[in-house]
Amino acid sequence: MAIPHLLSQESACSYQGYLLALMAVEQTRHFFMQRDGYLTDNPAIGPSLARHYWQPGNSVSHDATLVSLTGEGFNPAYLANACNQTVEQAWRQAQDRMAQTRPQPPADFAWQAEIQVVDGDEVLASNAEGDDTMCRQFAQAIRRRYG
């Protein structure tokens, strides 16, 4: 197998790491989706990655970290499934995931920063009147643009 480097198009065995990393990412993503049903803002993901991937570090094999988290060894099926989707299937899956709603807890921290969300010359949101106001303004801007 020769996987060319994305930029230089040179082939080297070290580039196999890209493929193996993508396999592990898709397997990990699948695990979290099965376990939790979502990825974005999921507070359970960080502690799981820390325990199963980061803490052991290089003391265990890449396969052992996957077994520790997902319960199965390296499995290329998850990457193959992602790669074999049609554009329509991938878009439908993305839309289904975006349509999922979860309770959003209120922010419990102070930014202590002046923040503006800007698109070109238009200020979509600002925390000049508080963080909650900024979040509402941004949500309204997204709804106006994308329904």
matplotlib code that plots the C-alpha trace (Angstrom):
import matplotlib.pyplot as plt

x = [0.0, 1.4, -0.5, 0.9, 1.5, -1.4, 0.9, 4.0, 2.5, 5.6, 5.0, 6.5, 5.6, 5.3, 2.2, 0.4, 0.0, -2.5, -4.7, -4.4, -5.2, -8.3, -9.4, -9.1, -10.9, -13.9, -14.0, -13.8, -16.4, -18.7, -18.3, -19.2, -22.2, -23.5, -22.8, -23.9, -25.8, -23.8, -20.3, -20.6, -20.3, -20.4, -18.8, -18.3, -15.9, -12.9, -12.7, -13.1, -10.3, -8.1, -8.6, -8.3, -6.0, -4.0, -3.1, -1.7, 0.3, 2.9, 2.8, 0.2, -0.3, -2.6, -4.8, -4.9, -6.2, -9.0, -9.9, -9.8, -12.3, -14.5, -14.2, -12.9, -9.5, -8.6, -11.6, -11.4, -15.1, -16.0, -13.7, -14.9, -18.5, -17.8, -15.8, -18.5, -21.4, -22.9, -23.0, -26.7, -26.3, -23.6, -25.7, -28.8, -26.8, -25.4, -28.9, -30.2, -27.5, -28.0, -31.7, -31.1, -31.8, -30.4, -31.0, -28.4, -27.4, -26.9, -23.3, -21.9, -18.7, -17.7, -15.6, -14.0, -13.4, -15.0, -16.3, -17.9, -19.0, -18.5, -19.4, -17.8, -18.9, -21.9, -21.7, -23.8, -23.4, -21.6, -21.2, -21.4, -24.7, -23.7, -22.8, -26.4, -27.4, -24.5, -25.6, -29.2, -28.1, -25.9, -28.7, -31.1, -28.5, -28.2, -31.9, -32.4, -29.8, -30.4, -33.9]
y = [0.0, 3.4, 6.4, 9.6, 12.6, 15.1, 18.0, 16.6, 13.5, 11.5, 8.0, 6.7, 4.1, 6.8, 8.1, 4.9, 6.7, 9.0, 6.1, 4.4, 7.6, 8.1, 4.6, 5.2, 8.5, 7.0, 4.1, 6.4, 8.7, 5.8, 4.6, 8.0, 8.3, 4.9, 5.6, 9.2, 10.0, 13.3, 14.7, 18.5, 20.0, 16.4, 16.7, 12.9, 12.7, 14.5, 12.3, 9.2, 10.2, 11.2, 7.8, 5.5, 7.3, 10.1, 8.7, 5.4, 7.3, 5.2, 2.6, 0.6, -0.1, 1.9, -1.1, -1.5, 2.1, 1.3, -1.9, 0.0, 2.6, 0.9, -2.7, -3.8, -3.8, -1.8, -2.0, -0.5, -0.9, 2.5, 4.4, 2.3, 3.1, 6.8, 6.7, 4.6, 7.0, 8.8, 12.6, 12.3, 9.9, 12.0, 15.1, 13.4, 12.1, 15.5, 17.1, 14.4, 15.2, 18.9, 18.5, 16.8, 19.2, 18.9, 21.2, 23.9, 24.9, 28.6, 29.9, 29.8, 31.8, 35.3, 35.9, 39.1, 39.9, 42.1, 39.8, 40.4, 37.9, 39.5, 38.5, 41.0, 44.4, 43.1, 42.6, 39.5, 39.5, 41.4, 40.9, 44.6, 44.0, 40.7, 37.2, 36.0, 38.8, 37.9, 34.3, 35.2, 37.7, 35.0, 32.4, 34.9, 35.7, 32.0, 31.5, 34.5, 33.2, 29.5, 29.1]
z = [0.0, -0.9, 0.5, -1.0, 1.2, 0.7, -0.2, -1.8, -3.3, -2.2, -1.0, 2.2, 4.8, 7.4, 5.6, 6.6, 9.9, 8.3, 7.3, 10.6, 12.4, 10.3, 11.0, 14.8, 14.5, 12.7, 15.2, 18.2, 16.6, 16.1, 19.7, 21.1, 18.8, 19.8, 23.5, 23.8, 20.6, 19.9, 19.8, 20.0, 23.5, 25.0, 28.5, 28.6, 25.7, 27.3, 30.4, 28.3, 25.9, 28.9, 30.6, 27.7, 25.2, 26.8, 30.3, 29.0, 26.3, 24.6, 27.4, 25.4, 21.7, 19.5, 19.3, 23.1, 23.5, 21.0, 22.9, 26.2, 25.0, 22.4, 23.4, 20.1, 18.3, 15.2, 12.8, 9.4, 8.8, 10.3, 7.9, 5.0, 5.9, 6.0, 2.7, 0.9, 1.7, -1.2, -1.0, -0.4, 2.5, 4.1, 3.8, 5.2, 8.2, 8.8, 8.7, 11.1, 13.5, 13.3, 13.9, 17.2, 20.1, 23.6, 26.6, 26.6, 30.1, 30.7, 30.7, 34.2, 33.6, 32.8, 29.7, 30.9, 27.3, 24.6, 22.0, 18.6, 16.0, 12.7, 9.1, 6.7, 7.8, 9.8, 13.5, 14.2, 18.0, 20.7, 24.4, 25.1, 26.8, 28.4, 27.4, 27.4, 25.1, 22.7, 22.7, 21.9, 19.2, 17.5, 17.7, 16.1, 13.3, 12.5, 12.5, 10.2, 7.7, 7.8, 9.2]

ax = plt.figure().add_subplot(projection="3d")
ax.plot(x, y, z, "-o")
ax.set_aspect("equal")
plt.show()
